[in-house]
Amino acid sequence: MSIKKLIVAAMLAASAFTIEPAVVLAADLPDFARIVESEGKAVVNVSTTATIKQNVSSLPEGMEGDPFFEFFRRFAPQQQQERQERSLGSGFIISADGYLLTNAHVVARADEITVTLTDKREFKAKVIGSDARTDVALLKIEAKDLPVARLGNMADVRVGEWVLAIGSPFGFENTVTSGIVSAKNRLLPDENFVPFLQTDAAVNPGNSGGPLFNMKGEVIGINSQIYSRSGGFMGISFSIPIDVAMNVADQLKATGKVSRGRIGVAIQELSKDLAASFGLSKPAGALVNEVEKKSPADKAGLRAGDIILSVAGQAVASSSDLPRLIGAIRPGKPVALEVWRNRASLKLSVVPEELKNEDARTAQREYRAPQATPDAQNMKQLGLALAELTPQQLGKAGIKYGLQVRRASGLAARAGVQAGDVIVGLGGEAISSFGQFKAAVTTAPKGSTLALQVLRQGMTLFIPLAIGGEE
């Protein structure tokens, strides 16, 4: 073969090699334009006006340098002034007769709400109901035959799939941004009832309340929050899953409020060491620290040291899952719990009661370390100096049994035990004397972990304490 023919053959081969991957990649790219054209009409702009009243000083301007300025500033009469505060957000229509969803914080304190459609029609909206715990609000406008957003199934959402957000960032209406699902079931501080979708789709102020679409053109979330140190988008945004939002919307439409269940337990996260001490192969579940007397949990037979593994068949992967799963159950409806107790699984049935605002924090007992100093009994291998409490001290602490920690060093201190703690149990079993505690520690296999149940400042918690390690 001539050199010329070899060069031509090589060029053809190179051409075929470089063109084929480009064709494959182009075919795999999502068609965002199709989704915007077919589903974008259901997205709306939500603008609000609120009247803010504030007290202002009646001092004349320019008096700041006067030596009596501070005197007059304190005692001069105050005048009340009103100012108009405006805010922008987004939303989407869920029924042809005018119901739509947005964020609760978008319409909070609003005196007037205006909804603008993509065809520039404007409607005054009223709030059917809002829920601050999930940040979902249901609005209603008087209109018919409106374009409606199609809703997706959260069970089908996969981490890594493409998503599309439409909203009004900074007031720029009908802005489209894209990204992927970065994580599912993301729990944020003080947000116990929403397993957020995390994405990297650009979301900014004004996007709040707008829809997050999958590539089928279905809404899978409501854009709600961003993680930012600057106030603007930094690559992480959070959306309320559509199933959570619709559950709230259905209740708001029916009753104007949201009812959630509670069972009356204090819980903590299960560490690897604690899981091992209870005989669990992995740290999954919610460890019960305390059970409120006469609460649904108390009536169902739950007790401190139990580990709740599932609620109505849904796994409790971490302690933060429990409030959300219980909260999703209507009060008064029995629900099955799978509980780990004494190294075995058992089934319990509990009937949640309604969660009220005042139930957000469990009442705490006031407790201070006893003033008396009874003789301490030492357990040098653990670094503990313990003292049995008198009946008077037990009554003051509101407990029936307990060993006061006089000193903690070595293994105990490294585990987190502190002077002033009161040990009330081991793995959920009550400890009523130093002899009982010593026997439990002495008979524990070397290298095992004990779960100390400790009372500290009115709250109970479990602390994993290794046995047989170096001091």
C-alpha positions as CSV (number, residue, x, y, z in Angstrom):
1,M,0.0,0.0,0.0
2,S,1.3,3.4,-1.0
3,I,2.1,6.1,1.6
4,K,-0.7,8.2,0.3
5,K,-3.2,5.5,0.8
6,L,-1.9,4.8,4.4
7,I,-2.4,8.5,5.3
8,V,-5.9,8.5,3.9
9,A,-6.8,5.3,5.8
10,A,-5.4,6.7,9.0
11,M,-7.4,10.0,8.6
12,L,-10.6,8.1,8.1
13,A,-9.9,5.9,11.1
14,A,-9.2,8.9,13.3
15,S,-12.3,10.7,12.0
16,A,-14.5,7.7,12.8
17,F,-12.9,7.4,16.3
18,T,-13.6,11.0,17.2
19,I,-17.1,11.4,15.8
20,E,-18.8,8.4,17.4
21,P,-18.4,9.4,21.1
22,A,-19.6,12.9,20.2
23,V,-22.8,11.5,18.8
24,V,-23.4,9.3,21.9
25,L,-22.8,12.2,24.3
26,A,-25.2,14.4,22.4
27,A,-27.9,11.7,22.5
28,D,-27.5,11.4,26.3
29,L,-27.9,15.1,27.1
30,P,-31.3,16.0,28.6
31,D,-33.8,18.1,26.6
32,F,-34.4,21.0,29.1
33,A,-36.2,23.1,26.5
34,R,-38.9,20.4,26.1
35,I,-39.6,20.5,29.8
36,V,-39.7,24.3,30.0
37,E,-42.1,24.5,27.0
38,S,-44.5,21.8,28.3
39,E,-44.4,22.4,32.1
40,G,-43.2,26.0,32.6
41,K,-46.7,27.4,32.2
42,A,-47.6,26.0,35.6
43,V,-44.9,28.0,37.4
44,V,-46.0,31.3,38.9
45,N,-44.4,34.4,40.4
46,V,-45.5,35.2,44.0
47,S,-45.1,38.8,45.2
48,T,-46.2,39.9,48.6
49,T,-46.7,43.2,50.4
50,A,-46.6,43.6,54.2
51,T,-47.2,46.6,56.4
52,I,-44.5,46.9,59.1
53,K,-45.1,49.2,62.1
54,Q,-42.2,50.5,64.0
55,N,-41.5,53.2,66.7
56,V,-39.2,56.0,65.7
57,S,-37.9,58.9,67.7
58,S,-39.5,62.3,67.4
59,L,-36.1,64.1,67.8
60,P,-35.3,66.6,65.0
61,E,-32.6,65.7,62.6
62,G,-29.1,67.1,63.2
63,M,-29.3,66.9,66.9
64,E,-26.7,64.1,67.3
65,G,-24.0,66.5,68.4
66,D,-26.0,68.2,71.0
67,P,-24.8,67.5,74.6
68,F,-28.5,66.7,75.6
69,F,-29.0,64.3,72.7
70,E,-28.7,61.2,74.8
71,F,-31.1,62.5,77.4
72,F,-33.7,63.4,74.8
73,R,-33.1,60.2,72.9
74,R,-34.1,58.2,76.0
75,F,-37.1,60.2,77.1
76,A,-38.5,61.9,74.0
77,P,-41.9,60.5,72.9
78,Q,-41.9,57.8,70.2
79,Q,-43.9,58.0,67.0
80,Q,-45.2,54.9,65.2
81,Q,-44.6,54.8,61.5
82,E,-45.7,52.3,58.9
83,R,-43.6,51.1,56.0
84,Q,-44.4,48.7,53.1
85,E,-42.2,45.7,52.9
86,R,-42.2,43.7,49.6
87,S,-40.9,40.3,48.8
88,L,-40.7,38.0,45.8
89,G,-41.0,34.2,45.5
90,S,-42.2,31.5,43.3
91,G,-44.8,28.8,43.2
92,F,-46.6,26.3,41.0
93,I,-50.2,25.4,40.3
94,I,-51.4,21.9,41.5
95,S,-55.1,22.1,40.4
96,A,-56.9,23.7,37.4
97,D,-59.3,25.6,39.8
98,G,-56.5,27.7,41.3
99,Y,-54.7,25.9,44.2
100,L,-51.0,26.4,44.2
101,L,-48.0,25.6,46.4
102,T,-45.2,27.9,47.7
103,N,-43.0,28.2,50.8
104,A,-44.5,29.3,54.1
105,H,-41.8,31.9,54.5
106,V,-42.6,33.5,51.2
107,V,-46.1,34.5,52.4
108,A,-45.4,34.9,56.1
109,R,-46.8,38.3,57.5
110,A,-48.1,39.2,54.0
111,D,-51.1,41.5,53.9
112,E,-51.5,41.1,50.1
113,I,-50.4,38.4,47.8
114,T,-50.2,38.7,44.0
115,V,-49.8,35.7,41.8
116,T,-48.5,36.3,38.2
117,L,-48.8,33.7,35.5
118,T,-46.4,33.2,32.6
119,D,-49.0,34.9,30.3
120,K,-48.8,38.0,32.6
121,R,-52.3,37.6,34.1
122,E,-52.3,38.7,37.8
123,F,-54.5,37.3,40.6
124,K,-54.9,38.2,44.2
125,A,-54.3,35.1,46.3
126,K,-55.5,34.0,49.8
127,V,-53.6,31.7,52.1
128,I,-55.6,28.5,52.7
129,G,-53.0,27.4,55.3
130,S,-49.3,27.3,56.0
131,D,-47.0,25.1,58.0
132,A,-43.8,26.5,59.4
133,R,-42.3,23.1,60.3
134,T,-42.1,22.0,56.7
135,D,-42.2,25.5,55.1
136,V,-45.1,24.7,52.9
137,A,-48.1,27.1,52.1
138,L,-51.2,26.4,50.1
139,L,-52.7,29.4,48.2
140,K,-55.8,29.8,46.2
141,I,-56.6,32.1,43.3
142,E,-60.0,32.6,41.6
143,A,-59.4,31.2,38.2
144,K,-60.4,28.2,36.0
145,D,-58.7,25.9,33.4
146,L,-55.2,26.7,34.6
147,P,-52.1,24.8,33.5
148,V,-51.3,22.2,36.2
149,A,-47.9,20.8,37.2
150,R,-47.5,17.0,37.0
151,L,-46.3,15.5,40.3
152,G,-43.6,12.8,40.5
153,N,-42.9,9.8,42.7
154,M,-40.1,10.3,45.3
155,A,-39.5,6.6,45.3
156,D,-38.2,6.9,41.8
157,V,-35.8,9.7,42.4
158,R,-32.1,8.7,42.2
159,V,-29.0,10.5,43.3
160,G,-27.1,11.7,40.3
161,E,-30.1,12.3,38.0
162,W,-30.7,15.5,36.2
163,V,-33.1,18.1,37.7
164,L,-34.5,21.5,36.5
165,A,-35.5,24.5,38.7
166,I,-37.8,27.3,37.5
167,G,-38.4,30.4,39.5
168,S,-37.8,34.1,39.9
169,P,-34.4,34.6,41.4
170,F,-33.8,38.3,42.3
171,G,-37.1,39.0,40.5
172,F,-36.0,37.7,37.2
173,E,-39.2,35.8,36.3
174,N,-39.2,32.4,34.6
175,T,-35.5,31.8,35.1
176,V,-34.4,28.2,34.4
177,T,-31.4,26.5,36.0
178,S,-30.3,22.9,36.0
179,G,-28.2,20.4,38.0
180,I,-28.3,17.0,39.5
181,V,-29.7,15.4,42.7
182,S,-26.7,15.5,45.1
183,A,-28.3,13.6,48.0
184,K,-31.6,12.4,49.3
185,N,-33.0,12.4,52.9
186,R,-30.7,15.3,53.9
187,L,-31.6,16.4,57.4
188,L,-30.8,20.0,58.4
189,P,-30.4,21.4,61.9
190,D,-33.8,22.1,63.6
191,E,-35.6,20.6,60.6
192,N,-36.8,17.3,62.0
193,F,-39.8,16.8,59.7
194,V,-38.3,17.3,56.2
195,P,-35.9,14.8,54.5
196,F,-34.6,17.3,52.0
197,L,-33.5,16.7,48.5
198,Q,-30.0,18.3,48.0
199,T,-29.2,19.5,44.5
200,D,-26.6,21.7,42.8
201,A,-29.2,23.5,40.7
202,A,-28.6,27.2,41.1
203,V,-31.2,28.6,43.5
204,N,-31.2,32.2,44.8
205,P,-33.5,34.6,46.7
206,G,-36.8,34.6,44.7
207,N,-36.5,30.9,43.8
208,S,-38.2,30.0,47.1
209,G,-41.4,28.1,46.5
210,G,-40.7,27.2,42.9
211,P,-40.7,23.6,41.5
212,L,-37.9,21.2,41.0
213,F,-38.5,19.0,37.9
214,N,-37.2,15.6,37.0
215,M,-36.5,14.8,33.3
216,K,-40.0,13.5,32.9
217,G,-41.3,17.0,33.5
218,E,-42.7,16.0,36.9
219,V,-42.3,18.1,40.1
220,I,-40.3,16.2,42.7
221,G,-39.6,19.0,45.1
222,I,-40.2,22.6,46.2
223,N,-37.1,24.8,46.3
224,S,-36.8,26.0,49.8
225,Q,-33.3,26.7,51.2
226,I,-29.7,27.3,50.1
227,Y,-26.4,26.8,52.0
228,S,-24.5,30.0,51.7
229,R,-21.9,32.1,53.5
230,S,-22.4,35.0,51.1
231,G,-26.2,35.2,50.8
232,G,-26.0,33.9,47.3
233,F,-25.8,30.5,45.6
234,M,-22.7,28.4,46.5
235,G,-23.5,25.1,44.8
236,I,-25.8,23.6,47.4
237,S,-29.6,24.0,47.6
238,F,-32.4,22.1,49.3
239,S,-35.9,21.1,48.2
240,I,-38.9,19.8,50.1
241,P,-39.8,16.4,48.7
242,I,-43.1,16.6,46.8
243,D,-44.7,13.7,48.8
244,V,-44.0,15.6,52.1
245,A,-45.4,18.8,50.5
246,M,-48.6,17.2,49.2
247,N,-49.3,15.5,52.5
248,V,-49.2,18.9,54.1
249,A,-51.2,20.5,51.3
250,D,-54.0,17.9,51.7
251,Q,-54.3,18.5,55.4
252,L,-54.2,22.3,54.9
253,K,-57.0,22.1,52.3
254,A,-59.1,19.8,54.5
255,T,-58.7,21.5,57.9
256,G,-56.5,24.5,57.5
257,K,-53.8,23.0,59.8
258,V,-51.4,20.1,60.0
259,S,-51.7,17.4,62.6
260,R,-48.6,15.4,63.6
261,G,-48.0,12.5,66.0
262,R,-45.8,12.2,69.0
263,I,-45.1,9.3,71.3
264,G,-43.2,11.0,74.2
265,V,-39.6,9.7,74.1
266,A,-36.2,11.4,74.4
267,I,-33.7,9.8,72.0
268,Q,-30.1,10.0,71.1
269,E,-27.9,8.9,68.1
270,L,-26.6,5.4,68.2
271,S,-22.8,5.2,67.9
272,K,-20.8,2.2,66.7
273,D,-19.7,1.5,70.3
274,L,-23.2,1.9,71.7
275,A,-24.6,-0.4,69.0
276,A,-22.1,-3.1,70.0
277,S,-22.9,-2.8,73.7
278,F,-26.6,-3.5,72.9
279,G,-25.7,-6.4,70.6
280,L,-26.5,-4.7,67.3
281,S,-24.4,-5.4,64.2
282,K,-24.6,-1.8,63.0
283,P,-25.4,1.6,64.5
284,A,-28.9,1.9,63.0
285,G,-32.0,3.1,64.9
286,A,-33.0,5.6,67.6
287,L,-31.8,4.9,71.2
288,V,-34.5,5.7,73.8
289,N,-33.1,7.7,76.7
290,E,-36.3,8.4,78.5
291,V,-40.0,7.7,78.3
292,E,-42.5,10.3,79.5
293,K,-44.9,9.0,82.1
294,K,-48.4,8.3,80.8
295,S,-47.3,9.1,77.3
296,P,-48.2,6.9,74.3
297,A,-44.7,5.3,74.5
298,D,-45.2,4.5,78.2
299,K,-48.6,2.9,77.5
300,A,-47.1,0.9,74.6
301,G,-44.4,-0.6,76.9
302,L,-41.4,1.3,75.6
303,R,-38.6,1.8,78.1
304,A,-35.2,3.5,78.3
305,G,-32.5,1.4,76.5
306,D,-34.9,0.3,73.8
307,I,-33.7,0.9,70.2
308,I,-36.5,1.7,67.7
309,L,-35.5,0.1,64.4
310,S,-38.6,0.8,62.3
311,V,-41.9,2.6,62.3
312,A,-44.7,1.1,60.3
313,G,-42.2,-1.0,58.3
314,Q,-40.0,2.0,57.5
315,A,-36.4,1.7,58.7
316,V,-35.1,4.2,61.2
317,A,-31.6,4.7,59.8
318,S,-30.7,7.3,62.4
319,S,-32.3,8.9,65.4
320,S,-33.2,12.0,63.4
321,D,-35.5,9.8,61.3
322,L,-37.8,9.0,64.2
323,P,-39.5,12.5,64.7
324,R,-40.3,12.6,60.9
325,L,-41.7,9.1,60.7
326,I,-43.8,9.5,63.9
327,G,-44.8,13.0,62.9
328,A,-46.2,11.8,59.5
329,I,-48.7,9.5,61.3
330,R,-52.1,10.9,62.1
331,P,-52.7,11.1,65.9
332,G,-54.9,8.3,67.2
333,K,-53.9,5.8,64.5
334,P,-52.0,2.7,65.9
335,V,-48.6,2.1,64.4
336,A,-46.3,-0.9,64.6
337,L,-42.8,-0.4,66.0
338,E,-39.9,-2.8,65.7
339,V,-37.8,-2.5,68.8
340,W,-34.4,-4.0,69.8
341,R,-34.4,-5.1,73.5
342,N,-32.2,-7.6,75.4
343,R,-30.3,-8.4,72.2
344,A,-33.5,-9.5,70.4
345,S,-36.2,-7.8,68.2
346,L,-39.8,-7.5,69.3
347,K,-42.9,-5.8,68.0
348,L,-44.9,-3.1,69.8
349,S,-47.9,-1.1,68.9
350,V,-48.2,2.6,69.8
351,V,-50.9,5.1,69.3
352,P,-49.4,8.6,68.7
353,E,-51.0,11.7,70.2
354,E,-51.1,15.1,68.6
355,L,-47.9,17.1,68.6
356,K,-48.5,20.7,69.9
357,N,-46.2,23.6,69.8
358,E,-45.3,23.3,73.4
359,D,-44.3,19.7,72.8
360,A,-41.3,20.8,70.7
361,R,-39.0,20.5,73.7
362,T,-39.4,17.9,76.4
363,A,-39.8,19.4,79.9
364,Q,-36.5,18.9,81.8
365,R,-36.1,18.1,85.5
366,E,-34.0,20.5,87.5
367,Y,-31.1,18.6,89.1
368,R,-27.9,19.6,90.8
369,A,-25.2,17.3,92.2
370,P,-26.0,16.5,95.9
371,Q,-24.2,18.7,98.5
372,A,-23.5,15.8,100.8
373,T,-20.4,13.8,100.1
374,P,-20.9,10.1,101.0
375,D,-17.9,7.8,101.0
376,A,-16.8,7.0,97.4
377,Q,-16.2,3.5,96.3
378,N,-13.5,3.2,93.6
379,M,-13.3,1.2,90.4
380,K,-9.8,2.0,89.4
381,Q,-9.9,-0.1,86.2
382,L,-12.6,2.2,84.9
383,G,-11.3,5.5,86.5
384,L,-14.5,5.9,88.5
385,A,-15.2,7.0,92.0
386,L,-18.9,6.3,92.8
387,A,-21.2,7.0,95.8
388,E,-24.6,5.6,96.5
389,L,-27.3,8.3,97.0
390,T,-29.4,8.6,100.1
391,P,-33.2,8.4,99.8
392,Q,-33.3,12.2,100.3
393,Q,-30.9,12.8,97.5
394,L,-32.8,10.4,95.2
395,G,-36.0,12.2,96.0
396,K,-34.5,15.6,95.2
397,A,-33.2,14.3,91.9
398,G,-36.5,12.8,91.0
399,I,-35.2,9.2,90.6
400,K,-35.5,5.9,92.4
401,Y,-31.9,4.7,92.2
402,G,-28.5,5.9,91.1
403,L,-24.8,6.1,91.7
404,Q,-23.2,9.6,91.9
405,V,-19.9,10.0,90.0
406,R,-17.5,11.7,92.4
407,R,-14.5,11.6,90.1
408,A,-13.9,10.4,86.5
409,S,-10.5,9.7,85.0
410,G,-8.9,7.3,82.6
411,L,-11.3,5.2,80.6
412,A,-14.4,6.8,82.1
413,A,-13.3,10.4,81.4
414,R,-12.3,9.6,77.8
415,A,-15.7,8.0,77.3
416,G,-17.4,11.2,78.3
417,V,-18.4,10.5,81.9
418,Q,-18.2,13.6,84.1
419,A,-18.1,14.3,87.9
420,G,-21.7,15.0,89.0
421,D,-23.3,12.5,86.6
422,V,-25.6,10.0,88.2
423,I,-25.4,6.4,86.7
424,V,-29.0,5.1,86.7
425,G,-28.6,2.0,84.6
426,L,-26.6,-0.3,82.4
427,G,-28.0,-0.9,78.9
428,G,-31.5,0.1,80.1
429,E,-31.4,-2.2,83.2
430,A,-31.7,-0.3,86.5
431,I,-28.7,-0.1,88.8
432,S,-29.7,0.1,92.5
433,S,-26.4,-0.4,94.3
434,F,-22.6,-0.2,93.9
435,G,-22.4,-4.0,94.4
436,Q,-24.8,-4.6,91.4
437,F,-22.8,-2.2,89.3
438,K,-19.4,-3.8,90.2
439,A,-20.8,-7.3,89.5
440,A,-22.0,-6.2,86.1
441,V,-18.6,-4.7,85.2
442,T,-16.6,-7.6,86.7
443,T,-18.5,-10.2,84.7
444,A,-18.5,-8.3,81.4
445,P,-16.2,-9.9,78.8
446,K,-12.8,-8.2,78.3
447,G,-12.9,-5.9,75.3
448,S,-16.7,-5.5,75.5
449,T,-18.6,-2.2,75.8
450,L,-21.1,-1.2,78.4
451,A,-23.8,1.3,77.8
452,L,-23.9,3.5,80.9
453,Q,-27.3,5.2,81.3
454,V,-26.4,8.6,82.9
455,L,-28.5,11.4,84.3
456,R,-27.0,14.8,83.6
457,Q,-28.6,18.2,84.2
458,G,-32.1,16.7,84.2
459,M,-31.6,14.6,81.0
460,T,-30.6,11.0,80.5
461,L,-28.1,9.8,77.9
462,F,-26.2,6.6,77.2
463,I,-22.4,6.7,77.2
464,P,-20.4,3.7,75.7
465,L,-17.7,2.6,78.2
466,A,-15.1,0.0,77.0
467,I,-14.1,-2.7,79.4
468,G,-10.6,-4.1,79.6
469,G,-8.8,-1.4,77.7
470,E,-5.7,0.5,78.9
471,E,-6.2,3.1,81.6
